[in-house]
Amino acid sequence: MSASITPRTDRVAAAREVANATVEEIIALTTAITEVPAPTNDEADRAAFVAEAFRQRGYADVSIDALSDVVAVLPGRDRSAPPLLLAAHIDTVFPRTVPIAVDRRGDTLHAPGVGDNSLSVAAVAHVAPALEALGMQPAVDVLVTGNVGEEGLGDLRGMRAVVDAIPNLGAAVAVEGHSLGRITRRAVGSKRLRITATGPGGHSWGDAGRPSAIHALAKVIARLDEIPLASDPKTSLNVGLFEGGISVNTIAPGASAVIDMRSTDPESLAKLVNRVEQIIKSGSTREVPIAIDVVGDRPAGEVPQDRGIVPIGVGVLKELGIEAVVDASSTDANVPIARGIPAMCIGLTSGGNVHREDGFIRIPPLATGFAQLLLVTLAVTEALGSGELS
């Protein structure tokens, strides 16, 4: 990391002071955001709430697109330079039937989805007023988004749309509530297939001998389980959903399964997908055809660890007394990383029980996590403004 983008001691101290003063405001907004339901593919209510939160905190040009992505602008000193995007997804894994009431217990906050990812949305909403309190304007424009479709079969559709709408995007930082100290530079790509077998059906006794859709699909899945998987680059295959049939005494007329395949290497992922599709097609017969539908396609890729945006994140954490862990994951950063745009994902605090109804976050580390977000924002925009980041 060049000297010009290394956080100065006085800046770090000032960022810590402002972050400490902002924590309770962030927690209050986190609570409010969490209690607005936002299942993946049903985020409109939360999008409207977040858009108003951005407006109230001084962002310009707040808009909501057709998918319910919220985008706002914090103007920089050089408005002609490529901007930085701060991305915090607003969707959660929980359906509307799950009751949500945030419970503060001492130094922890408990609720479904509180750390994944309501906290991050609240944090990016406070970047504008916090930088104003610091008396610092970013070197280039900062775009913030509360984007949809990060979880499950949302397939990063929100982040794709946001990045598509910013043709000159200079860099991106995805923000997650958990895992303070982690920097994700390698995008775990995934391909998800729904396979559906259709058979003639019939009575289990009277029509005994007819082919069953469940039996046919089970045979295919058993063959998939025999595929050798690479450990370097790490590649995985999982059949996470299987359903079908009508009753115990009915030959199943239909069955379906959803397959998740992942790798950090695009070529390894492509080879696995090709092998899986071959096995599925070989198991498809005239009596029980098996159809393949792509239900998820997240790109893989990576950015360098020794240059570009990652050393900025590592350097900021070091200034804050944290040794960074640089790793691989599937986040909104997948989209810009796969397109060759400098990008990474950072975390804001610690917590646990992610994707469970008893999820929680710890409040004390948030001051450091938010100071990190402010310092990364300033450092990355300065690097973009000076042409050091490309």
N, C-alpha and C positions, 0 to 999 in steps of 0.2 A: 504494500500500500504506500503510495507516495505521500510525502510530508504534507502536501497541501490538503489532503483529505483525512489526515489523522486528527481525531478530536483533541482540541486543546484542553488543558487542565481546567482553565477558567470556564470554558463552555460546558465541560462535563459537570462541574460543580453547579453551574446555573441550571442545567437540564435536570439534575437531581432535585434541586430545590423546587422548580416548577412542577416536576412530576409528583413529588411528595404532596404539594399543595392541591394537585388535581385528582388524586386517587379517589377521594370520596365522591367527587362529581362523576368520575368514570363508573364507580360502583352503582351510583344512583341510576345512571342511564342504562347500565348493563341490566339492572333489575327490571326496568321498564321495557327494554327490548325483549328480554327473555320471556316476559309474560304475554307477548303478542305472538300467537301461533304462526309458524312458518315451515310447514312440511315441504320437502322438496317437491317442486312443481305446483306449489300452492303458497307462494310467498308475497302476494300482492298486499295483504294487510300490513305486514311488517315493512314492506318497501315504502308504503305511504308514511308510516311512522318514522322510519329512518330518514327519509327525504326531509321531513320537517325538522328532525334533529340536526341535520346538516345545515339547514337554513338558519336555525336559531343560533348556530355557533359560527356564523360568519362566512360560510362558503358561498361562492358565486355559481351561477349557471347550474343550479340543481335540477336534474331531470330524471325521469323514470322511463325506461325504454319498454318495448312491447313485451319483453320477457319478465319485467319487474326488476331489472337491474337499476340501482340508483347510482348516479354519477354526479360528482360535484367538483368544483375547481377552486384551488387555492393559488392565486396568481403569483408567479415568481418575478424576479427582477428582469430576466431575459425571457420574454414571452414568445420569442421566435425559436428558441432552442427546443430539442426533444424533451417531452415531459417525463416525470416519474409517476407511476401508478401505484397507489397503496390499495390493496384489495383485501377485503374482509367479507367472507360469504355470509349471507343472512339466513340461508336455509338450515334446517335441522333434520335429524332422522326420525323425529317423533310425530306421529299423526295427531290430528286435532282432538282425538279422543283421550289423549294423555293429559291429565290435569297439570297445570304449571303454576306453581306459586313459589317464588324465591324465598328461601329461608336463610337468614344470616345467623350464624352461630359463632360468636366470637370473631376469630380471624378467618373464617371460611364462609363461602357463599354456596348454597346448595340449590340445585334445580336441574331439570332436564335441559341440556343444551347450553347451560350457563357459560361453560368454557369453550364450547364448540358450536356457535362461535360468537355468541352475543357480546362477550367481553371485548373481542377484537373490533367489532363494529362500533362499540362505544368508544374504544380507544382512538380509532382513526377519526371519529367525529370530533375528538378533542385536540387533534393535532393543530388545527388552525388557531384556536384561542391560546393554546400553550406556546406556540411559536410567537404569537403576538405578545404574550407575557414575557417572553425571552427578548423581545425587541429585535427579532430576526425574521427576515423574509427569505424564503428559499430562493436559490439562484435561478431555478427554472420553475415552470408551472408544476404543481402537484395535483394530480387527479386522484380523488378518493372514490371508491366504489363499495357499496353494499351489494354484492352480486349474488345471483341465484345459482342453483343447480350444481353445487359442489359435492354434495353427498350422494352416495349410492348411484342410482341410475340417472341422476341429474346430468352425469357425463360432462361436467364442466361447461355446460352450455352457456351459462351466464358469463363466465370469464372469456369464452370464445367470442361472444358477441361484443363484450366491452373492448377487447383487444382489436377486434375487427374494425371497430369504430374509431380507433386511434392509429392512423396509418404511420405517424412519425414517432411512435412510442419509443422512448429512450431506454427505460428500465422499469422493472416492476418488483415490488416487494409484497408477497402474500403474507398476511398476518393471521396467526392462530392463537387462541387463548392459552393453550397449554404449552409445555416444553420450553420454558425460558432457558436460553443457552444453546438451543438447537438451531442450526442453520441447514436448511435443505437446499442442496445444489444439484442433486441428481433426481430427475423426475422418473418415478416408477410408472411406466406405461402399462395400460391394461386393455384387453379386448374381452368383451362380455357377449356371450351368445345365448340366446334362448332356443332350445331345440324342442320340437314338438312332433310327437309320433301320433299317427292317426290310424286306427284299425277298424275292423268290421263290428266289434262288440259281440254281445250275445250272452246267453245263459251259461254259467260255469259248468253245469251238468248237461243240459240239453244240447248245447253247442260245443261241448268239449272238443278240443283239437283246433279250434280257431285261434289265430294268432292274437296275442294280447299286446296292446300298445305299451303297457308297463313293462312286460317281459322284454320286449324289443329294446326299449330305452335303457333298461337296467343292463342288458348285455353290452350296449355301447359304452355306458359309463364305466363298466368293469374294465373294458379295454383301455379307456382313457386313463384309468388309474395305473396302468402298467407302463405308461410313457415315462422314460427316464428324463429327469429334469436337471438342468445345469445348476450348480451352486455358485459358479463364477463365470459370467454374471448370474446373480441369483434370479431364478425363474420359477414361477409357481403356477399350479393349476388347482382349482377347487370347484366342485359342484356344490353350490350353496343352497339351491332350491330344487325340490323334486315334488311334483304333484301329479295327480291323475286318478282315473278310475271313477266309478259310480257307487259300487257297493261290494261287499266281500264276495258275493255270489254272482258277480257280473264280470265277464271278460272285458277288460278295460278298453273302451273305444278310443281313449285319448290319454296322453301323458305328456308332461313337459318338464324340462329342467333348465336351470340357468348356470352357465359355466363362466367362471372368472379366471382369466389368465393374465399373469403379470411378469414384467421384467424391467430392469433398468436399461437394457440394451434393445434398441428397436429391431435389430436383425434377429436376435434370439427369440424375441416375442413373435416376430413374423413366422419363424420356422415352427414354433410351437402351434401357432394358429393353423398353419397349413397342415400339420400332422393331425390335429384334432378334427379339422374339417374332412380330411381323408377318411378317418375312422368313422365319422358320422355318416358320410355318404356310403361307405361300404356296408353300414348296418341298415341302410334304407332299402326297403324291398317294395315290390309291387303291392303286396298285401298290406304292409305297414310302412308307408313312406314317412320319412323324417325330414321336416323342414327346418332350415336354419335362418334365424333372424339376429342381426347385430343389434344389441341393445346398449352397448357401451364401447367407446373407443377413445381411450385417453392416451395422448402421445407420450413417448419416452424421450429422454435426452439428458444433457448435463451441461453445466457451465464450469469453467476452470476453477480450481481451488486456489491457485497461486497468483491469479491476476483478475482484474475486473471487479465485479460487485462483491464477491464472497470475502476477499480480504478486508473490505470496508466493514462488513458485518462482524467479522472475527475481531478486527481492531477495536470496534466500538465496545464489544463485550469485554475485551481485555481491559480497556479503560475503566469499565464498570466493575472489574474484579472477577470476571467470569471467564473460565476457559471454555471456548466454544466446542461443541460437538457437531461436526459437519457430516451429514448423512444423506440418505435417500428416502423419499416418501412420495405419496401421491397427493398433491395439493393443487390449488389454483395456479401455482407457479409453473406447473407442467406446460401450460399453454404458451406463455412467452419463452420458456426455456427451449421448447421444441421448435420455436420459430427463430431461434438464434438471438433473442433479445436478452440482455443481461437481467437475470432474475434470481430470486431466492425466496425462501419462506422462513420467517422468524416466529418465535413464541414469546408470550408476554408474562406468564407466571407459571406456577406449578399447580397441580391438582390431581384429580383421579376420576375413575369410573366413567370415562368417556363413552358416549353412546349408550349410557344407562340412565334410568330415571333418577338414580341417586348420584348423579354427577356433581362434582364440586370443584371450586377453585380456592386457592389460598390468596388472601388479600395482601399481606406484607410484601411479597416479592414483586407485586405489580408496579410499585414505584420505580424499581430498577428496570422492569420490562418496558414501562412507558418512556422512561429516560432513554432507553435503547432505541425505541421507535423514533423519538425526536432527533436523536443524534444521527441515526441512519438516514433519516429523511434529509437532514441538512447536508450530510457528507455525500450522499449519492447525487443530490441536485447540484452540489458544487462540482462534482466530477463530471456530470453531464454538461454543465455550463462551461467548463474549461476544456471540454473535449477529451478528457482523460478516460472516459468510460465509453467503450464502443464494443 
